[in-house]
Amino acid sequence: MKQKEIEKYKQAGKILREVRKESKDYIEEGQKLIEIAKFIEDKIKQGGAKPAFPVNISLNEIAAHYTPKKDDQTKVEKDDILTIDMGVHIDGYIADSAYTLDFGDNKELIQASKKAVEKAIQKVEEKGAGISITEISQTIEYQIKKRGFNPIANLTGHGLKKYETHSEPSIPNVKTPNSEKLHENQIVAIEPFATDGSGRVKEGSNPQIFSLKQTKQRGVRDRNARKILKKIKKEYKTLPFAKRWLTQFKKLNFSLKKLQQKNILRSYSPLKDRENGLVSQAEETIIVKENSCEKTT
């Protein structure tokens, strides 16, 4: 990687840190999720960057891929647990981070995912390039289980590349046979999920997040669908986007469905614990160094 690219990853991380701090101060009981989403996404833009994906706002048993609809009336209630997963990019170079807030009595669950990401990053700091993914996963699993919770086995950390929010390698939250090792200048997001439920997620319904799967548009006859596709390719490229970001277009639901049928778009359904257990998440982005690592977020 060129130094200019590394600097953009770092700058994205700096903006994310600032927005993360502001959002923690902003969020309170009784707020609508759509208000929180708009606040965070607007702050990212005001900072001179763009959202790398729609802010994910996960309540209670939801683990990932939930972003509010334009008219979403869902609020943060007493006893809720709330996770914010945000991404920032500058020219496609991404920073990704998540944190969980407690509006009830779930401090230990939040601590489980938080300590897991801290200890996992410590392992990478100690060994740097060449550390095995298995060792990172084992650390995450141990930290969560020793506090009496389950790591979510079918969600993973991941690599980050230009305009790619999820690239190789995958970093499981449980120990698995894996000979792969991290290498120098690799950008990875380590993101433990802890739950008092089953430790596995299932898909929900009514996805609000989509991304471009392929750029070909052969066979797209609907004029409105072609307009929407043009906007997606120009504004978001291969990064995920929210349906609420496109509400200026007519026949939006119909057009998105047509683009999915043509295998041009993919959708991301909300993911929740199979037993409706509460879920916490912590996530940080790091640059792997020869003998250590650098946290960008």
Secondary structure, 3 states (H helix, E strand, C coil): CCHHHHHHHHHHHHHHHHHHHHHHHHCCCCCEHHHHHHHHHHHHHHCCCEEEEEEEEEECCEEECCCCCCCCCCECCCCCEEEEEEEEEECCEEEEEEEEEECCCCHHHHHHHHHHHHHHHHHHHHHCCCCEHHHHHHHHHHHHHCCCCEECCCCEEEEEECCEEEEEEEEECCCCCCCCECCCCCEEEECCEEECCCCCEEECCCCCEEEECCCCCCCCCCHHHHHHHHHHHHHCCCCCEEHHHHCCCCCHHHHHHHHHHCCCEEEECCEEECCCCCEEECEEEEEECCCCEEECC
